[in-house]
Amino acid sequence: MDHFYFIRHGETVWNVENKICGETDIELTEKGHEQAIETGNRY
C-alpha cells in the first residue's frame, strides 16, 4: 500500500513574529531548517 503524507513547513521568521502569511515565500529560521532536515530523515 502506498502512503501519502501531509507535512507542514518548518518554522518561518513570520511564525516567530506572529504574522499571517498567504502566498509569500518567507525564509525558514534556523529551527525551521533543522525541522525540515529531521522530517526528511524520518520519511
C-alpha positions in Angstrom: 0.0 0.0 0.0 1.3 3.5 -0.9 1.3 6.3 1.7 0.7 10.0 1.2 1.9 12.3 3.9 0.8 15.9 4.5 3.7 17.7 6.2 3.6 21.4 7.3 6.6 23.6 6.6 9.2 24.3 9.2 9.2 27.4 11.4 9.5 30.7 9.5 10.5 34.2 10.5 6.9 35.3 10.3 5.8 32.4 12.5 8.1 33.7 15.2 6.7 37.3 14.7 3.1 36.0 14.8 2.5 37.3 11.3 0.0 35.7 8.9 1.4 34.5 5.6 -0.6 33.7 2.5 1.3 33.2 -0.8 4.6 35.0 0.2 7.7 32.9 0.4 9.2 33.6 3.8 12.7 32.4 4.9 12.9 29.5 7.4 14.5 30.1 10.7 17.5 28.0 11.8 15.0 25.9 13.7 12.9 25.6 10.6 15.9 24.3 8.6 16.5 21.7 11.4 12.9 20.7 11.4 13.0 20.2 7.6 16.1 18.0 7.8 14.7 15.9 10.7 11.4 15.4 8.8 13.3 14.4 5.6 15.3 11.9 7.5 12.2 10.5 9.2 10.3 9.9 5.9 
